[in-house]
Amino acid sequence: MTSTFLLTVNEKQYEIQAEAATPLLYILRNNIGLNGPKFGCGLQQCGACMVLLNGEAQPSCMVPVSVIANKKITTLEGLAENGILHPVQQAFIDEQAAQCGFCMNGMVISGVSLLRTNKTPDDVQIRESLQRCLCRCGTQSRMIKAVKKASKNI
């Protein structure tokens, strides 16, 4: 049965018609047209679908749209302000922390989430924050360096 859901995504309100069990990821990509969160494993294990829910990094591929009412949703597209990239986004560019790019959404979102609660994380804390995101290209050392660099600009 289709219901109406009011969502706040990247500071904008959306009225969405969907089944209650529809995953948030599908709403973001198919209904709203955002491409930052990716479909990876569909099991909340790879991090490609990561979004910020009330400022905390969470996978979106299995979260039903019915349980996210009244939560602030931020995607990769919503991190920039006034055309200026978020410091984590800019640091990932500066450090060339991408290779294939598939994990980038989850890595950046996880880095932003970490720096919202810990402005000066050490390497271990950064690694722990990013470990929910699967990267097969081997650029984790650059990603850690990028998050550390961003911490100096927040």
MARTORKOL-130393 format. One record per residue: residue number from 1; residue in three letters; chain; x, y, z of N, C-alpha, C in turn. Coordinates in nm, 2 decimals. Each point is the difference from the previous one (the first is absolute). Layout:
! residues N
<NUM; "ALA"; "A"; <X; Y; Z>; <X; Y; Z>; <X; Y; Z>>;
...
This chain:
! residues 154
<1; "MET"; "A"; <0.08; -0.12; 0.00>; <-0.08; 0.12; 0.00>; <0.09; 0.12; 0.00>>;
<2; "THR"; "A"; <-0.03; 0.09; -0.09>; <0.08; 0.13; -0.01>; <-0.05; 0.10; 0.10>>;
<3; "SER"; "A"; <0.10; 0.07; 0.06>; <-0.02; 0.10; 0.10>; <0.07; 0.13; -0.04>>;
<4; "THR"; "A"; <-0.03; 0.11; 0.07>; <0.08; 0.12; -0.03>; <0.09; 0.02; 0.12>>;
<5; "PHE"; "A"; <0.13; 0.04; -0.03>; <0.10; 0.02; 0.09>; <0.06; 0.14; -0.02>>;
<6; "LEU"; "A"; <0.02; 0.07; 0.10>; <0.07; 0.13; -0.01>; <0.14; -0.02; 0.05>>;
<7; "LEU"; "A"; <0.10; 0.03; -0.09>; <0.14; -0.01; 0.03>; <0.07; 0.13; -0.01>>;
<8; "THR"; "A"; <0.10; 0.02; 0.08>; <0.09; 0.11; -0.01>; <0.13; -0.05; -0.04>>;
<9; "VAL"; "A"; <0.03; 0.03; -0.13>; <0.13; -0.05; -0.06>; <0.08; 0.12; -0.05>>;
<10; "ASN"; "A"; <0.12; 0.01; 0.05>; <0.09; 0.11; -0.03>; <-0.07; 0.14; 0.01>>;
<11; "GLU"; "A"; <-0.07; 0.01; 0.12>; <-0.07; 0.12; 0.04>; <-0.12; 0.04; -0.08>>;
<12; "LYS"; "A"; <-0.05; -0.09; -0.09>; <-0.12; 0.02; -0.08>; <-0.10; -0.10; 0.04>>;
<13; "GLN"; "A"; <-0.13; 0.04; 0.00>; <-0.11; -0.09; 0.03>; <-0.05; -0.07; -0.13>>;
<14; "TYR"; "A"; <-0.03; -0.13; 0.02>; <-0.05; -0.08; -0.11>; <-0.13; -0.07; 0.05>>;
<15; "GLU"; "A"; <-0.10; -0.01; -0.08>; <-0.12; -0.08; 0.03>; <0.01; -0.12; -0.10>>;
<16; "ILE"; "A"; <0.02; -0.12; 0.06>; <0.03; -0.12; -0.08>; <-0.12; -0.10; 0.01>>;
<17; "GLN"; "A"; <-0.04; -0.05; -0.10>; <-0.10; -0.11; -0.01>; <0.08; -0.13; -0.01>>;
<18; "ALA"; "A"; <-0.01; -0.09; 0.10>; <0.07; -0.13; -0.01>; <-0.06; -0.10; 0.09>>;
<19; "GLU"; "A"; <0.04; -0.12; -0.02>; <-0.03; -0.11; 0.10>; <0.08; 0.03; 0.13>>;
<20; "ALA"; "A"; <-0.06; -0.03; 0.11>; <0.07; 0.02; 0.13>; <0.14; -0.07; 0.01>>;
<21; "ALA"; "A"; <0.01; -0.12; -0.07>; <0.12; -0.08; 0.01>; <0.11; 0.04; -0.10>>;
<22; "THR"; "A"; <-0.03; 0.10; -0.09>; <0.09; 0.04; -0.10>; <0.13; 0.05; 0.07>>;
<23; "PRO"; "A"; <0.12; -0.05; -0.04>; <0.12; 0.05; 0.06>; <0.03; 0.15; -0.03>>;
<24; "LEU"; "A"; <0.05; 0.07; 0.09>; <0.04; 0.14; -0.01>; <0.08; 0.02; -0.13>>;
<25; "LEU"; "A"; <0.10; -0.09; -0.02>; <0.09; 0.01; -0.12>; <-0.08; 0.01; -0.13>>;
<26; "TYR"; "A"; <-0.11; -0.08; -0.01>; <-0.08; 0.01; -0.12>; <-0.07; 0.13; -0.02>>;
<27; "ILE"; "A"; <-0.05; 0.05; 0.11>; <-0.07; 0.13; 0.00>; <0.10; 0.11; -0.04>>;
<28; "LEU"; "A"; <0.12; 0.00; 0.06>; <0.10; 0.10; -0.03>; <0.04; 0.00; -0.15>>;
<29; "ARG"; "A"; <0.02; -0.12; -0.05>; <0.05; -0.01; -0.14>; <-0.12; 0.01; -0.10>>;
<30; "ASN"; "A"; <-0.11; -0.08; 0.02>; <-0.10; -0.01; -0.10>; <-0.10; 0.12; 0.01>>;
<31; "ASN"; "A"; <-0.04; 0.04; 0.12>; <-0.10; 0.10; 0.01>; <0.05; 0.14; 0.00>>;
<32; "ILE"; "A"; <0.12; 0.02; 0.07>; <0.05; 0.13; 0.02>; <0.11; 0.03; -0.11>>;
<33; "GLY"; "A"; <0.06; -0.11; -0.05>; <0.10; 0.02; -0.11>; <0.14; 0.03; 0.05>>;
<34; "LEU"; "A"; <0.04; -0.04; 0.12>; <0.13; 0.02; 0.06>; <0.09; -0.12; -0.04>>;
<35; "ASN"; "A"; <0.12; 0.02; -0.04>; <0.09; -0.11; -0.04>; <0.12; -0.02; 0.09>>;
<36; "GLY"; "A"; <0.01; 0.08; 0.11>; <0.11; -0.02; 0.10>; <0.00; -0.14; 0.06>>;
<37; "PRO"; "A"; <-0.11; -0.03; 0.07>; <-0.01; -0.14; 0.06>; <-0.01; -0.10; -0.12>>;
<38; "LYS"; "A"; <0.08; -0.11; 0.01>; <0.00; -0.10; -0.10>; <-0.07; -0.13; 0.05>>;
<39; "PHE"; "A"; <-0.04; -0.08; -0.09>; <-0.05; -0.14; 0.04>; <0.13; -0.08; -0.01>>;
<40; "GLY"; "A"; <0.04; -0.06; 0.11>; <0.11; -0.09; -0.01>; <-0.04; -0.15; 0.03>>;
<41; "CYS"; "A"; <0.00; -0.03; 0.13>; <-0.04; -0.14; 0.03>; <-0.15; -0.02; 0.03>>;
<42; "GLY"; "A"; <-0.06; 0.11; 0.04>; <-0.14; -0.01; 0.04>; <-0.02; -0.07; 0.14>>;
<43; "LEU"; "A"; <0.11; -0.02; 0.07>; <-0.01; -0.06; 0.13>; <0.06; 0.08; 0.12>>;
<44; "GLN"; "A"; <0.02; 0.13; -0.03>; <0.06; 0.09; 0.10>; <0.14; -0.04; 0.04>>;
<45; "GLN"; "A"; <0.08; -0.06; -0.09>; <0.13; -0.05; 0.03>; <0.12; 0.07; -0.07>>;
<46; "CYS"; "A"; <-0.04; 0.07; -0.11>; <0.11; 0.06; -0.08>; <0.02; 0.15; 0.02>>;
<47; "GLY"; "A"; <-0.10; 0.07; 0.05>; <0.01; 0.14; 0.02>; <-0.03; 0.09; -0.12>>;
<48; "ALA"; "A"; <-0.02; -0.05; -0.12>; <-0.02; 0.08; -0.12>; <-0.13; 0.08; 0.01>>;
<49; "CYS"; "A"; <-0.09; -0.04; 0.08>; <-0.13; 0.07; 0.01>; <-0.01; 0.10; 0.12>>;
<50; "MET"; "A"; <0.11; 0.02; 0.06>; <0.00; 0.08; 0.13>; <-0.05; 0.14; -0.02>>;
<51; "VAL"; "A"; <-0.08; 0.04; 0.10>; <-0.06; 0.14; 0.01>; <0.02; 0.05; 0.14>>;
<52; "LEU"; "A"; <-0.02; 0.12; 0.03>; <0.00; 0.05; 0.13>; <-0.15; 0.01; 0.05>>;
<53; "LEU"; "A"; <-0.03; -0.07; 0.10>; <-0.13; 0.01; 0.07>; <0.02; 0.07; 0.13>>;
<54; "ASN"; "A"; <-0.06; 0.12; 0.00>; <0.03; 0.09; 0.12>; <0.14; 0.01; 0.03>>;
<55; "GLY"; "A"; <0.09; 0.01; -0.10>; <0.14; 0.02; 0.01>; <0.08; -0.12; 0.02>>;
<56; "GLU"; "A"; <-0.06; -0.12; 0.01>; <0.08; -0.12; 0.02>; <-0.01; -0.09; -0.12>>;
<57; "ALA"; "A"; <0.12; -0.05; -0.04>; <0.01; -0.08; -0.12>; <-0.08; -0.13; 0.02>>;
<58; "GLN"; "A"; <-0.09; -0.03; -0.10>; <-0.08; -0.12; 0.01>; <-0.02; -0.05; -0.14>>;
<59; "PRO"; "A"; <0.00; -0.13; -0.02>; <-0.03; -0.06; -0.13>; <-0.15; 0.02; -0.03>>;
<60; "SER"; "A"; <-0.03; 0.02; -0.13>; <-0.14; 0.03; -0.03>; <-0.07; -0.11; -0.08>>;
<61; "CYS"; "A"; <0.07; -0.10; -0.04>; <-0.05; -0.10; -0.09>; <-0.11; -0.09; 0.07>>;
<62; "MET"; "A"; <0.00; -0.01; 0.13>; <-0.10; -0.09; 0.06>; <-0.09; 0.08; 0.10>>;
<63; "VAL"; "A"; <0.02; 0.13; 0.01>; <-0.08; 0.08; 0.09>; <-0.13; 0.03; -0.07>>;
<64; "PRO"; "A"; <-0.12; -0.05; 0.06>; <-0.13; 0.03; -0.07>; <-0.03; 0.15; 0.02>>;
<65; "VAL"; "A"; <-0.06; 0.06; -0.11>; <-0.03; 0.14; 0.00>; <-0.10; 0.03; 0.12>>;
<66; "SER"; "A"; <-0.07; -0.10; 0.05>; <-0.10; 0.02; 0.10>; <0.06; 0.04; 0.14>>;
<67; "VAL"; "A"; <0.13; -0.04; 0.02>; <0.06; 0.03; 0.13>; <0.10; 0.12; 0.00>>;
<68; "ILE"; "A"; <0.00; 0.08; -0.11>; <0.09; 0.11; 0.00>; <-0.08; 0.14; 0.01>>;
<69; "ALA"; "A"; <-0.12; -0.01; 0.03>; <-0.08; 0.13; 0.01>; <0.06; 0.08; 0.11>>;
<70; "ASN"; "A"; <0.01; 0.13; -0.01>; <0.05; 0.09; 0.10>; <0.15; -0.01; 0.01>>;
<71; "LYS"; "A"; <0.07; -0.06; -0.09>; <0.15; -0.01; 0.00>; <0.05; 0.09; -0.11>>;
<72; "LYS"; "A"; <0.11; 0.07; 0.03>; <0.07; 0.08; -0.10>; <0.09; -0.09; -0.08>>;
<73; "ILE"; "A"; <-0.02; -0.01; -0.13>; <0.08; -0.08; -0.09>; <0.09; 0.08; -0.08>>;
<74; "THR"; "A"; <0.13; -0.03; 0.01>; <0.10; 0.07; -0.09>; <0.07; -0.10; -0.08>>;
<75; "THR"; "A"; <0.01; 0.03; -0.13>; <0.07; -0.09; -0.09>; <0.13; 0.08; -0.04>>;
<76; "LEU"; "A"; <0.08; -0.07; -0.08>; <0.13; 0.06; -0.05>; <-0.03; 0.13; -0.07>>;
<77; "GLU"; "A"; <-0.11; 0.01; -0.07>; <-0.04; 0.12; -0.07>; <-0.03; 0.12; 0.09>>;
<78; "GLY"; "A"; <-0.04; -0.03; 0.12>; <-0.04; 0.10; 0.10>; <0.11; 0.05; 0.09>>;
<79; "LEU"; "A"; <0.12; -0.05; -0.02>; <0.11; 0.04; 0.09>; <0.06; 0.14; -0.04>>;
<80; "ALA"; "A"; <0.00; 0.03; -0.12>; <0.06; 0.13; -0.05>; <-0.10; 0.12; 0.05>>;
<81; "GLU"; "A"; <0.06; 0.11; 0.03>; <-0.08; 0.12; 0.04>; <0.04; 0.11; -0.09>>;
<82; "ASN"; "A"; <-0.10; 0.07; -0.06>; <0.02; 0.11; -0.08>; <0.11; -0.02; -0.11>>;
<83; "GLY"; "A"; <-0.01; -0.12; -0.06>; <0.10; -0.04; -0.10>; <0.14; -0.03; 0.04>>;
<84; "ILE"; "A"; <0.02; -0.01; 0.13>; <0.13; -0.03; 0.05>; <0.00; -0.14; 0.06>>;
<85; "LEU"; "A"; <0.08; -0.09; -0.04>; <0.01; -0.14; 0.04>; <0.02; 0.00; 0.15>>;
<86; "HIS"; "A"; <-0.06; -0.10; 0.07>; <0.03; -0.03; 0.14>; <0.15; -0.03; 0.01>>;
<87; "PRO"; "A"; <0.07; 0.04; 0.11>; <0.14; -0.03; 0.02>; <0.04; -0.15; -0.03>>;
<88; "VAL"; "A"; <-0.09; -0.09; 0.04>; <0.04; -0.14; -0.03>; <0.00; -0.03; -0.15>>;
<89; "GLN"; "A"; <-0.10; 0.06; -0.07>; <-0.01; -0.02; -0.15>; <0.13; 0.06; -0.06>>;
<90; "GLN"; "A"; <0.03; 0.12; 0.04>; <0.12; 0.07; -0.06>; <0.13; -0.08; 0.04>>;
<91; "ALA"; "A"; <0.01; -0.05; 0.12>; <0.12; -0.08; 0.04>; <0.01; -0.12; -0.09>>;
<92; "PHE"; "A"; <-0.11; -0.07; -0.03>; <0.01; -0.12; -0.08>; <0.05; 0.03; -0.14>>;
<93; "ILE"; "A"; <-0.04; 0.12; -0.05>; <0.05; 0.04; -0.13>; <0.15; 0.03; 0.01>>;
<94; "ASP"; "A"; <0.04; 0.08; 0.10>; <0.14; 0.05; 0.02>; <0.09; -0.12; 0.02>>;
<95; "GLU"; "A"; <-0.04; -0.10; 0.07>; <0.08; -0.12; 0.03>; <-0.01; -0.11; -0.10>>;
<96; "GLN"; "A"; <-0.08; 0.03; -0.11>; <-0.03; -0.10; -0.10>; <-0.03; -0.14; 0.06>>;
<97; "ALA"; "A"; <-0.10; 0.01; 0.09>; <-0.04; -0.12; 0.07>; <-0.11; -0.08; -0.07>>;
<98; "ALA"; "A"; <-0.01; 0.01; -0.13>; <-0.09; -0.09; -0.07>; <0.07; -0.07; -0.11>>;
<99; "GLN"; "A"; <-0.05; -0.12; -0.02>; <0.05; -0.07; -0.12>; <-0.12; -0.04; -0.08>>;
<100; "CYS"; "A"; <-0.08; -0.10; 0.02>; <-0.11; -0.03; -0.08>; <-0.12; 0.09; 0.04>>;
<101; "GLY"; "A"; <0.00; 0.04; 0.13>; <-0.10; 0.09; 0.05>; <-0.13; -0.06; 0.05>>;
<102; "PHE"; "A"; <-0.01; -0.13; 0.00>; <-0.13; -0.06; 0.04>; <-0.02; 0.02; 0.15>>;
<103; "CYS"; "A"; <0.11; -0.01; 0.08>; <-0.02; 0.01; 0.14>; <0.00; 0.15; 0.05>>;
<104; "MET"; "A"; <0.03; 0.09; -0.09>; <0.02; 0.14; 0.05>; <-0.12; 0.06; 0.07>>;
<105; "ASN"; "A"; <-0.12; -0.03; -0.04>; <-0.12; 0.05; 0.07>; <0.01; -0.04; 0.15>>;
<106; "GLY"; "A"; <0.02; -0.13; 0.03>; <0.00; -0.04; 0.14>; <0.12; 0.05; 0.07>>;
<107; "MET"; "A"; <0.12; 0.01; -0.06>; <0.12; 0.04; 0.06>; <-0.02; 0.15; 0.04>>;
<108; "VAL"; "A"; <-0.05; 0.08; -0.09>; <-0.01; 0.15; 0.03>; <-0.11; 0.02; 0.11>>;
<109; "ILE"; "A"; <-0.11; -0.07; -0.01>; <-0.11; 0.01; 0.10>; <0.05; -0.04; 0.13>>;
<110; "SER"; "A"; <0.08; -0.11; 0.01>; <0.05; -0.05; 0.13>; <0.10; 0.10; 0.06>>;
<111; "GLY"; "A"; <0.08; 0.06; -0.09>; <0.10; 0.10; 0.05>; <-0.07; 0.12; 0.05>>;
<112; "VAL"; "A"; <-0.10; 0.05; -0.06>; <-0.08; 0.11; 0.04>; <-0.07; -0.03; 0.14>>;
<113; "SER"; "A"; <-0.06; -0.12; 0.01>; <-0.06; -0.04; 0.12>; <0.10; 0.00; 0.12>>;
<114; "LEU"; "A"; <0.12; -0.06; -0.02>; <0.10; -0.01; 0.10>; <0.04; 0.14; 0.04>>;
<115; "LEU"; "A"; <0.03; 0.09; -0.09>; <0.04; 0.14; 0.03>; <-0.10; 0.08; 0.07>>;
<116; "ARG"; "A"; <-0.13; -0.03; -0.01>; <-0.10; 0.07; 0.07>; <0.00; -0.03; 0.15>>;
<117; "THR"; "A"; <0.05; -0.12; 0.04>; <0.01; -0.03; 0.14>; <0.14; 0.00; 0.06>>;
<118; "ASN"; "A"; <0.10; 0.00; -0.09>; <0.14; -0.01; 0.04>; <0.08; 0.09; -0.09>>;
<119; "LYS"; "A"; <0.03; 0.12; 0.04>; <0.07; 0.09; -0.09>; <0.15; -0.03; -0.02>>;
<120; "THR"; "A"; <0.06; -0.08; 0.08>; <0.14; -0.04; -0.01>; <0.02; -0.15; 0.02>>;
<121; "PRO"; "A"; <-0.05; -0.08; -0.09>; <0.02; -0.14; 0.01>; <0.14; -0.05; -0.04>>;
<122; "ASP"; "A"; <0.04; -0.10; 0.07>; <0.13; -0.06; -0.04>; <-0.02; -0.11; -0.11>>;
<123; "ASP"; "A"; <0.10; -0.05; -0.05>; <-0.01; -0.10; -0.11>; <-0.09; -0.12; 0.03>>;
<124; "VAL"; "A"; <0.01; -0.05; 0.12>; <-0.08; -0.11; 0.04>; <-0.15; 0.03; 0.00>>;
<125; "GLN"; "A"; <-0.03; 0.12; 0.05>; <-0.14; 0.04; 0.00>; <-0.05; 0.02; -0.14>>;
<126; "ILE"; "A"; <0.08; 0.06; -0.09>; <-0.04; 0.02; -0.14>; <-0.02; -0.14; -0.06>>;
<127; "ARG"; "A"; <0.09; -0.09; 0.02>; <-0.01; -0.14; -0.06>; <-0.13; -0.06; 0.05>>;
<128; "GLU"; "A"; <-0.03; 0.01; 0.13>; <-0.12; -0.06; 0.05>; <-0.12; 0.06; -0.06>>;
<129; "SER"; "A"; <0.00; 0.13; -0.03>; <-0.11; 0.07; -0.06>; <-0.03; -0.05; -0.14>>;
<130; "LEU"; "A"; <0.11; -0.02; -0.07>; <-0.01; -0.03; -0.15>; <-0.01; -0.15; -0.02>>;
<131; "GLN"; "A"; <0.02; -0.09; 0.10>; <0.00; -0.14; -0.02>; <-0.14; -0.06; -0.05>>;
<132; "ARG"; "A"; <-0.11; 0.08; 0.02>; <-0.13; -0.05; -0.04>; <-0.01; 0.01; -0.16>>;
<133; "CYS"; "A"; <0.10; 0.06; -0.06>; <-0.01; 0.02; -0.15>; <0.11; -0.09; -0.06>>;
<134; "LEU"; "A"; <-0.05; -0.08; -0.09>; <0.09; -0.09; -0.07>; <0.07; 0.07; -0.12>>;
<135; "CYS"; "A"; <0.13; 0.00; 0.00>; <0.08; 0.05; -0.11>; <0.09; -0.11; -0.05>>;
<136; "ARG"; "A"; <-0.01; -0.03; -0.13>; <0.08; -0.11; -0.05>; <0.12; 0.06; -0.08>>;
<137; "CYS"; "A"; <0.01; 0.13; -0.02>; <0.11; 0.06; -0.08>; <0.13; 0.02; 0.08>>;
<138; "GLY"; "A"; <-0.01; 0.00; 0.13>; <0.12; 0.02; 0.08>; <0.04; 0.14; 0.03>>;
<139; "THR"; "A"; <-0.09; 0.10; 0.00>; <0.03; 0.13; 0.02>; <-0.03; 0.05; 0.15>>;
<140; "GLN"; "A"; <-0.02; -0.10; 0.09>; <-0.03; 0.03; 0.13>; <0.10; 0.10; 0.07>>;
<141; "SER"; "A"; <0.12; -0.02; -0.03>; <0.10; 0.09; 0.07>; <-0.02; 0.14; -0.05>>;
<142; "ARG"; "A"; <-0.03; 0.03; -0.12>; <-0.03; 0.13; -0.05>; <-0.13; 0.06; 0.06>>;
<143; "MET"; "A"; <-0.10; -0.09; 0.03>; <-0.12; 0.04; 0.06>; <0.02; 0.04; 0.14>>;
<144; "ILE"; "A"; <0.08; -0.07; 0.07>; <0.03; 0.03; 0.14>; <0.07; 0.14; 0.00>>;
<145; "LYS"; "A"; <0.09; 0.02; -0.09>; <0.08; 0.12; -0.01>; <-0.10; 0.12; -0.03>>;
<146; "ALA"; "A"; <-0.10; -0.03; -0.09>; <-0.09; 0.11; -0.03>; <-0.09; 0.04; 0.11>>;
<147; "VAL"; "A"; <-0.05; -0.10; 0.08>; <-0.08; 0.03; 0.12>; <0.08; 0.08; 0.10>>;
<148; "LYS"; "A"; <0.13; -0.04; 0.02>; <0.08; 0.07; 0.09>; <0.03; 0.14; -0.05>>;
<149; "LYS"; "A"; <0.02; 0.02; -0.13>; <0.01; 0.14; -0.05>; <-0.12; 0.08; 0.02>>;
<150; "ALA"; "A"; <-0.12; -0.06; -0.03>; <-0.13; 0.07; 0.02>; <-0.02; 0.04; 0.14>>;
<151; "SER"; "A"; <0.05; -0.08; 0.10>; <-0.02; 0.04; 0.14>; <0.07; 0.13; 0.04>>;
<152; "LYS"; "A"; <0.10; 0.04; -0.08>; <0.07; 0.12; 0.03>; <-0.08; 0.12; -0.06>>;
<153; "ASN"; "A"; <-0.10; -0.02; -0.09>; <-0.07; 0.10; -0.06>; <-0.15; 0.01; 0.04>>;
<154; "ILE"; "A"; <-0.03; -0.07; 0.11>; <-0.14; 0.01; 0.05>; <0.00; 0.09; 0.12>>;
